[in-house]
Amino acid sequence: MRNTSADDIILRTHAISMLFPGTIALDSVDYQVWRGKVNVIIGENGAGKSTLMKILAGVQQPSSGEMSLNGNPVRFANTRDAAAHGIGMVHQELNLFENLTVAENIFRGREIQTGMAPIDEAEQEKRTAELLTRLDQPISPRDLVGNLKVGQQQLVEIAKALSEDADILILDEPTSALSKTEVEILFRVIRELTRQGVSIIYISHRLEELMSIGDVITILRDGKFQAEARVSEID
């Protein structure tokens, strides 16, 4: 793609490789995430999509290669480290506790409290309500997650990532269990997030979805970068 400036790209990888015993999952991949855009990644099973995303989210560390965030070199030791740098990931398998409320799920493991004082549930619910309003969701912070629809649970996962001030949000097959109506809601939320400056990385096998929601498409094949193009430039 042409006319690329440093300000257009929020995250880059250079020659990222990931080796497993007997397998090269990623082979010297150069990848870039465009700021405030929906960055779509496509490729067959085994192309390396999930491995690359896990590296970006701090789930795995690469065997070799470099990453830069806003022009500064970075290397994430774990998911907490990546989150501290503004990168969140919503996995295909939701990681929520059905017996807890929406607010408790969003702040689980990083509850709001001062010293040894009790958890400030009121503040957690207030911040959760703000996040849900941002996502245009009429869900109560006190609702039990187990009582929500799958699509609503997906949006709770997104709210959890945004609660850590995510500048880059990775969505792995986000519509696999959603109805058509829920997909439309998710797409509306994604577009609103990009208007707010959040960069979305979107993985899916559904080409019609990718052409509908994507701004930039990157193709991986057999662990190697193949091509990148604006959606408006391809058919």
C-alpha positions as CSV (number, residue, x, y, z in Angstrom):
1,M,0.0,0.0,0.0
2,R,1.2,3.5,-0.8
3,N,1.2,6.8,1.0
4,T,2.1,5.3,4.4
5,S,3.3,7.8,7.1
6,A,4.6,7.0,10.5
7,D,1.4,8.5,12.1
8,D,-0.8,6.0,10.1
9,I,0.7,2.9,11.7
10,I,0.3,2.3,15.5
11,L,2.0,-1.2,15.6
12,R,4.6,-2.9,13.4
13,T,6.3,-6.3,13.4
14,H,9.6,-6.9,11.6
15,A,10.7,-10.4,10.7
16,I,8.7,-12.0,13.4
17,S,9.1,-15.8,13.5
18,M,7.7,-18.4,15.8
19,L,9.2,-21.9,15.9
20,F,7.7,-25.0,17.4
21,P,9.2,-28.4,17.4
22,G,9.0,-29.5,13.8
23,T,6.9,-26.5,12.8
24,I,7.5,-23.0,11.6
25,A,4.3,-21.2,12.6
26,L,5.5,-17.8,11.5
27,D,8.3,-17.2,9.1
28,S,9.8,-13.7,9.2
29,V,6.5,-11.8,9.1
30,D,6.3,-8.1,8.6
31,Y,2.9,-6.8,9.7
32,Q,1.5,-3.4,10.4
33,V,-1.7,-2.2,12.2
34,W,-3.3,0.9,10.8
35,R,-4.4,3.5,13.4
36,G,-8.1,3.9,13.9
37,K,-8.9,1.3,11.2
38,V,-10.4,-2.2,11.1
39,N,-7.4,-4.3,10.2
40,V,-8.6,-7.7,8.8
41,I,-6.4,-10.8,8.7
42,I,-7.3,-13.7,6.5
43,G,-5.7,-17.1,5.8
44,E,-6.4,-20.8,5.9
45,N,-6.2,-22.8,9.1
46,G,-2.5,-23.0,10.0
47,A,-1.6,-19.8,8.2
48,G,-0.3,-18.3,11.4
49,K,-3.1,-15.8,12.2
50,S,-3.7,-16.9,15.8
51,T,0.0,-17.3,16.5
52,L,0.7,-13.7,15.4
53,M,-2.2,-12.4,17.4
54,K,-1.0,-14.2,20.5
55,I,2.4,-12.6,20.1
56,L,0.8,-9.1,19.8
57,A,-1.3,-9.8,22.9
58,G,1.6,-11.1,25.0
59,V,0.2,-14.7,25.2
60,Q,3.3,-16.0,23.5
61,Q,6.8,-14.6,22.9
62,P,8.3,-14.8,19.4
63,S,11.4,-16.9,18.6
64,S,12.9,-13.9,16.8
65,G,12.0,-10.6,15.3
66,E,11.0,-7.2,16.5
67,M,7.9,-5.1,17.3
68,S,7.4,-1.4,17.7
69,L,4.4,0.5,19.2
70,N,4.0,4.1,18.2
71,G,7.6,4.0,16.9
72,N,9.1,2.6,20.1
73,P,10.5,-1.0,20.4
74,V,8.4,-3.3,22.6
75,R,8.4,-6.9,23.7
76,F,5.6,-8.2,25.9
77,A,6.4,-10.7,28.6
78,N,2.7,-11.6,29.2
79,T,-0.9,-10.4,28.6
80,R,-0.7,-8.0,31.5
81,D,2.3,-6.4,30.0
82,A,0.5,-6.0,26.6
83,A,-2.6,-4.6,28.3
84,A,-0.4,-2.0,30.1
85,H,0.7,-1.0,26.6
86,G,-2.9,-0.7,25.4
87,I,-3.4,-4.0,23.6
88,G,-6.4,-6.2,24.4
89,M,-7.7,-9.4,22.9
90,V,-11.1,-11.0,22.8
91,H,-10.7,-14.7,22.2
92,Q,-13.1,-16.8,20.3
93,E,-13.8,-18.8,23.5
94,L,-15.2,-16.3,26.0
95,N,-13.5,-16.0,29.3
96,L,-16.3,-14.9,31.6
97,F,-17.7,-16.2,34.9
98,E,-21.4,-16.8,34.6
99,N,-22.1,-16.6,38.3
100,L,-20.6,-13.1,38.6
101,T,-22.1,-9.8,37.6
102,V,-21.0,-7.8,34.5
103,A,-19.1,-5.4,36.7
104,E,-17.4,-8.2,38.7
105,N,-16.3,-9.8,35.5
106,I,-14.9,-6.6,34.0
107,F,-12.8,-5.8,37.1
108,R,-12.0,-9.4,38.1
109,G,-8.3,-9.6,39.2
110,R,-7.9,-5.8,39.3
111,E,-10.7,-4.8,41.7
112,I,-10.9,-1.1,42.6
113,Q,-9.9,-0.7,46.3
114,T,-7.6,1.5,48.4
115,G,-5.2,-0.4,50.6
116,M,-7.0,-3.0,52.7
117,A,-10.4,-1.3,52.2
118,P,-13.3,-3.3,50.8
119,I,-13.8,-3.4,47.1
120,D,-15.4,-0.2,45.8
121,E,-18.3,-1.9,44.1
122,A,-20.1,1.4,43.5
123,E,-17.2,2.8,41.5
124,Q,-16.8,-0.5,39.6
125,E,-20.5,-0.4,38.6
126,K,-20.2,3.3,37.7
127,R,-17.2,2.7,35.3
128,T,-19.0,-0.4,33.9
129,A,-22.1,1.6,33.1
130,E,-19.9,4.2,31.3
131,L,-18.3,1.4,29.2
132,L,-21.6,-0.1,28.4
133,T,-23.0,3.3,27.3
134,R,-19.9,3.7,25.1
135,L,-20.8,0.4,23.5
136,D,-24.5,1.4,23.2
137,Q,-25.6,-1.5,25.4
138,P,-28.7,-1.3,27.8
139,I,-27.1,-3.9,30.1
140,S,-27.0,-3.3,33.9
141,P,-23.6,-3.7,35.6
142,R,-25.4,-5.8,38.2
143,D,-26.8,-8.3,35.7
144,L,-25.4,-11.8,36.0
145,V,-23.4,-12.7,32.9
146,G,-25.0,-16.1,32.9
147,N,-28.4,-14.4,32.2
148,L,-27.1,-12.6,29.1
149,K,-27.3,-13.6,25.5
150,V,-24.1,-14.8,23.8
151,G,-23.9,-11.5,21.8
152,Q,-24.2,-9.5,24.9
153,Q,-21.5,-11.6,26.6
154,Q,-19.2,-10.9,23.6
155,L,-19.7,-7.1,24.2
156,V,-19.0,-7.6,27.9
157,E,-15.6,-9.1,26.8
158,I,-15.0,-6.0,24.6
159,A,-15.9,-3.7,27.5
160,K,-13.4,-5.6,29.7
161,A,-10.7,-4.9,27.2
162,L,-11.7,-1.3,26.9
163,S,-11.6,-0.9,30.6
164,E,-7.9,-1.3,30.4
165,D,-7.7,1.6,28.0
166,A,-7.1,-0.6,24.9
167,D,-5.8,1.4,21.9
168,I,-5.6,-1.9,19.9
169,L,-8.4,-4.4,20.2
170,I,-7.9,-7.9,18.7
171,L,-11.1,-9.8,17.9
172,D,-10.7,-13.5,17.0
173,E,-13.7,-14.9,15.1
174,P,-16.1,-12.6,17.0
175,T,-19.2,-13.5,15.1
176,S,-18.9,-17.3,15.2
177,A,-21.8,-17.6,17.7
178,L,-23.7,-14.5,17.0
179,S,-27.1,-14.0,15.3
180,K,-27.5,-11.7,12.3
181,T,-28.9,-9.0,14.6
182,E,-26.1,-9.4,17.1
183,V,-23.5,-9.1,14.2
184,E,-25.1,-5.8,13.1
185,I,-24.8,-4.5,16.7
186,L,-21.2,-5.7,16.9
187,F,-20.3,-4.0,13.6
188,R,-21.9,-0.7,14.8
189,V,-19.8,-0.9,18.0
190,I,-16.7,-1.6,15.9
191,R,-17.3,1.4,13.7
192,E,-17.9,3.6,16.8
193,L,-14.7,2.4,18.4
194,T,-12.6,3.3,15.3
195,R,-14.2,6.7,15.3
196,Q,-13.0,7.0,18.8
197,G,-9.5,6.2,17.6
198,V,-9.3,2.5,18.6
199,S,-7.5,0.2,16.1
200,I,-9.3,-3.1,15.5
201,I,-7.6,-6.3,14.4
202,Y,-10.3,-8.6,13.1
203,I,-9.9,-12.3,12.3
204,S,-12.7,-14.2,10.5
205,H,-13.2,-16.8,7.8
206,R,-16.4,-15.1,6.6
207,L,-15.3,-13.1,3.5
208,E,-18.6,-11.2,3.2
209,E,-18.1,-9.9,6.8
210,L,-14.5,-8.9,6.1
211,M,-15.5,-6.9,3.0
212,S,-18.3,-5.2,4.9
213,I,-16.4,-4.2,8.1
214,G,-12.7,-4.1,7.0
215,D,-10.6,-1.1,6.0
216,V,-7.4,-3.0,5.4
217,I,-6.9,-6.7,4.6
218,T,-3.7,-8.6,5.3
219,I,-3.2,-12.2,3.9
220,L,-1.1,-14.8,5.6
221,R,-0.3,-18.2,4.0
222,D,1.8,-21.0,5.5
223,G,3.2,-18.7,8.2
224,K,4.3,-16.0,5.7
225,F,3.1,-12.6,4.8
226,Q,1.5,-12.6,1.3
227,A,-0.2,-9.2,0.7
228,E,-1.9,-6.2,2.1
229,A,-4.5,-4.0,0.5
230,R,-7.2,-1.5,1.3
231,V,-10.7,-3.1,1.0
232,S,-11.7,-0.3,-1.3
233,E,-9.1,-1.4,-3.8
234,I,-10.1,-5.1,-4.1
235,D,-13.1,-7.1,-5.2
